Amino acid sequence: MTASAEYKKYVLELLETIGQVRTNRFFGGVGISSDSGQFAMIMGNCLYFAVDDNSRKKYEQAGMQPFSYLTKRGRVQVRKYFELPEEVLTDSDQLRLWANEAMRVAGKTQKTNKALNRTR
């Protein structure tokens, strides 16, 4: 599920309007992070945003699917990341809104993980 260099460049150019982001290797794809944590990933030539129970509904209503991969035991769905609708990707105002929401989700997840690690 390696992302093409062209698609990665395209996505990063679109995301310039939301501020500075960092990329890193992420399970054969590209993780995209801000100060709040990893809020997106590119797998293949698809962009996925982090979701929670509230924001997931919006993606499902748009007909989008969670990230999934195939194992020997079958298909595994990662319901934390949903594919971004094409019409959002190509609308800079909508992209900014959806990205900000994904960053808030990532920030909440990061804070929860830090709290869990302190209690261990």
C-alpha positions in Angstrom: 0.0 0.0 0.0 2.8 2.4 -0.7 1.7 5.9 -1.6 3.1 7.3 -4.8 5.4 10.2 -4.5 3.1 12.3 -6.7 0.0 11.6 -4.5 2.0 12.4 -1.4 3.2 15.7 -2.9 -0.4 16.5 -4.0 -1.9 15.9 -0.6 0.8 17.8 1.2 0.3 20.8 -1.1 -3.4 20.7 -0.3 -2.7 20.6 3.4 -0.4 23.6 3.4 -3.5 25.8 4.2 -3.9 24.2 7.6 -0.4 24.9 8.8 2.8 23.0 9.1 2.6 19.2 9.1 5.2 16.4 9.5 5.3 13.1 7.7 6.8 9.8 8.7 6.7 6.2 7.5 3.6 4.5 8.8 3.1 0.8 8.1 4.0 1.0 4.4 2.2 4.4 4.0 2.7 7.9 5.2 1.6 9.3 8.6 0.8 13.0 8.7 1.1 14.8 12.0 0.6 18.2 13.5 1.4 19.3 17.1 -1.7 17.4 18.2 -0.4 14.1 16.9 -1.0 11.9 13.8 -4.3 13.0 12.3 -4.0 11.5 8.9 -2.4 8.9 6.8 -1.9 8.1 3.2 -2.2 4.4 2.2 -2.0 3.6 -1.5 -3.3 6.7 -3.1 -6.0 7.4 -0.5 -6.0 10.0 2.3 -7.5 8.9 5.6 -8.3 11.2 8.5 -8.6 10.2 12.2 -12.1 9.9 13.5 -13.9 9.4 16.8 -17.4 8.2 17.5 -18.9 11.6 16.7 -17.0 12.4 13.5 -17.2 8.9 12.1 -20.9 9.4 11.3 -20.1 12.1 8.9 -17.8 9.9 6.9 -20.2 7.0 6.9 -23.0 9.3 5.7 -20.7 10.4 2.8 -20.4 6.7 1.9 -16.7 6.5 3.0 -15.1 3.4 4.3 -12.5 2.8 7.1 -9.0 1.9 6.3 -8.7 -1.9 6.0 -6.2 -4.5 5.1 -6.2 -8.1 4.3 -4.6 -10.8 6.5 -4.6 -14.6 6.3 -7.6 -14.6 8.6 -9.6 -12.0 6.6 -10.1 -8.3 6.2 -9.3 -6.1 9.2 -10.9 -2.7 9.5 -9.2 0.1 11.3 -12.2 2.3 12.3 -10.0 5.0 13.7 -9.1 6.2 10.1 -11.7 6.9 7.4 -11.1 7.8 3.8 -11.7 11.4 3.0 -14.4 12.1 0.4 -13.0 13.4 -2.9 -15.3 16.5 -2.8 -13.7 17.5 0.5 -10.2 16.9 -0.7 -10.8 19.3 -3.6 -12.5 22.0 -1.6 -9.9 24.0 0.4 -12.5 25.4 2.9 -14.0 21.9 3.6 -10.6 20.3 3.7 -9.5 22.8 6.4 -12.6 22.1 8.5 -12.3 18.3 8.2 -8.5 18.4 8.9 -9.0 20.6 12.0 -11.6 18.1 13.3 -9.2 15.2 12.6 -6.5 17.1 14.5 -8.8 17.6 17.5 -9.5 13.9 17.4 -5.8 13.1 17.3 -5.2 15.5 20.2 -7.8 13.8 22.4 -6.4 10.4 21.5 -2.8 11.5 22.3 -3.9 12.9 25.7 -5.8 9.7 26.6 -2.7 7.6 25.6 -0.4 9.8 27.8 -2.8 9.5 30.8 -2.9 5.7 30.4 0.8 5.4 30.2 1.2 7.4 33.4 -1.1 5.1 35.3 0.9 2.0 34.3 
